[in-house]
Amino acid sequence: MSIGRKFGIVIKGLIFSYAVTGVLLAILAFLVFKFQLAESITDIAIVAIYVIVTFLGAFIIGKRVKEQKFLWGFLLGLLYILIISIVAIVIGQAFHVVSTANLTTAALCIGGGLLGGMLS
C-alpha cells in the first residue's frame, strides 16, 4: 500500500474522530446544562473524549493499514491535537503551547493514537 493511500486512511480516521468528538461533546454539553456539572469535571470529560476518539480513530486506521500501525496511530493523535490547537488559536481562545494542561492533553491524545494503532 502506498504512503498516499495510507495518509488518506489517516484523514478518514481524523474525520471519524472529529465526528465522534462532536457527538460526545454535544452529549457532554447537555449533561452540563442538565446537571450543572463543575468546570473541573467538564475539563476532565473533554480530555477523556479526546483520548477515546483518538484511540478509536487509530484503532480503525490500524485495521486498514496493517503495517506500522503504531506510527499511523501516532500521526492521527498528533494531527488531531494539532488541528484542535490551530482552531483554538484562530478563534482567538487564550492558548499557551507550553502550559502543563496543553502539553498533557497533547501527550494523552498522541498516546491514545499510539495505543489504538498498536492494539488494532
C-alpha positions as CSV (number, residue, x, y, z in Angstrom):
1,M,0.0,0.0,0.0
2,S,1.4,3.4,-0.9
3,I,2.1,6.2,1.5
4,G,-0.6,8.4,-0.1
5,R,-3.2,5.8,0.4
6,K,-2.2,5.3,4.0
7,F,-2.3,9.1,4.6
8,G,-5.8,9.1,3.0
9,I,-6.8,6.4,5.6
10,V,-5.5,8.7,8.3
11,I,-7.5,11.6,7.0
12,K,-10.6,9.4,7.1
13,G,-9.7,8.3,10.6
14,L,-9.4,12.0,11.6
15,I,-12.8,12.8,10.1
16,F,-14.3,9.9,12.0
17,S,-12.6,11.0,15.2
18,Y,-13.9,14.6,14.8
19,A,-17.5,13.3,14.1
20,V,-17.5,11.2,17.2
21,T,-16.0,14.1,19.1
22,G,-18.9,16.4,18.0
23,V,-21.5,13.8,19.2
24,L,-19.8,13.2,22.5
25,L,-19.3,16.9,23.2
26,A,-22.9,17.6,22.4
27,I,-23.9,14.9,25.0
28,L,-21.5,16.5,27.5
29,A,-23.0,19.9,26.8
30,F,-26.4,18.5,27.6
31,L,-25.2,16.9,30.8
32,V,-23.5,20.1,31.9
33,F,-26.7,22.0,31.2
34,K,-29.0,19.4,32.9
35,F,-26.9,18.7,35.9
36,Q,-24.8,21.9,36.4
37,L,-21.5,19.9,36.3
38,A,-18.5,21.6,37.7
39,E,-15.9,23.1,35.4
40,S,-13.2,20.7,36.7
41,I,-15.4,17.7,35.8
42,T,-16.1,19.1,32.4
43,D,-12.4,19.7,31.7
44,I,-11.6,16.1,32.6
45,A,-14.5,14.8,30.4
46,I,-13.3,16.8,27.4
47,V,-9.8,15.4,27.7
48,A,-11.3,11.9,28.2
49,I,-13.3,12.4,25.0
50,Y,-10.2,13.4,23.1
51,V,-8.3,10.3,24.3
52,I,-11.2,8.0,23.5
53,V,-11.7,9.3,20.0
54,T,-8.0,9.3,19.1
55,F,-7.9,5.7,20.3
56,L,-10.9,4.7,18.3
57,G,-9.7,6.5,15.2
58,A,-6.2,5.0,15.4
59,F,-7.7,1.5,16.0
60,I,-9.8,1.8,12.9
61,I,-6.9,3.0,10.7
62,G,-4.6,0.3,12.2
63,K,-7.1,-2.3,11.0
64,R,-7.0,-0.8,7.5
65,V,-3.2,0.0,7.2
66,K,-1.9,-3.3,8.7
67,E,1.7,-2.3,8.9
68,Q,3.5,0.1,11.2
69,K,0.1,0.7,12.9
70,F,1.6,2.5,15.9
71,L,3.2,5.1,13.6
72,W,-0.1,5.8,11.8
73,G,-1.8,6.0,15.2
74,F,0.8,8.4,16.4
75,L,0.2,10.5,13.3
76,L,-3.5,10.5,13.9
77,G,-3.1,11.6,17.5
78,L,-0.6,14.3,16.6
79,L,-2.8,15.7,13.8
80,Y,-5.9,15.6,15.9
81,I,-4.4,17.7,18.7
82,L,-2.6,19.9,16.2
83,I,-5.8,20.8,14.4
84,I,-7.6,21.4,17.7
85,S,-4.8,23.7,18.8
86,I,-4.8,25.6,15.5
87,V,-8.6,26.1,15.6
88,A,-8.3,27.4,19.2
89,I,-5.7,29.9,18.1
90,V,-7.7,31.0,15.1
91,I,-10.9,31.6,17.1
92,G,-8.9,33.7,19.5
93,Q,-9.0,31.5,22.5
94,A,-6.2,32.1,25.0
95,F,-3.8,29.3,24.1
96,H,-0.4,28.7,25.7
97,V,1.6,26.0,23.9
98,V,3.9,25.3,26.9
99,S,1.1,25.1,29.5
100,T,1.0,21.9,31.5
101,A,-2.6,21.3,30.7
102,N,-2.0,21.6,26.9
103,L,1.1,19.5,26.9
104,T,-0.6,16.8,29.0
105,T,-3.6,16.8,26.7
106,A,-1.3,16.6,23.6
107,A,0.6,13.7,25.2
108,L,-2.6,11.9,26.0
109,C,-4.0,12.3,22.5
110,I,-0.8,11.1,20.9
111,G,-0.7,8.2,23.5
112,G,-4.3,7.3,22.7
113,G,-3.4,7.2,19.0
114,L,-0.4,5.1,19.6
115,L,-2.3,2.7,21.8
116,G,-5.2,2.4,19.3
117,G,-2.8,1.7,16.5
118,M,-0.9,-0.9,18.5
119,L,-4.0,-2.8,19.7
120,S,-5.6,-2.9,16.3
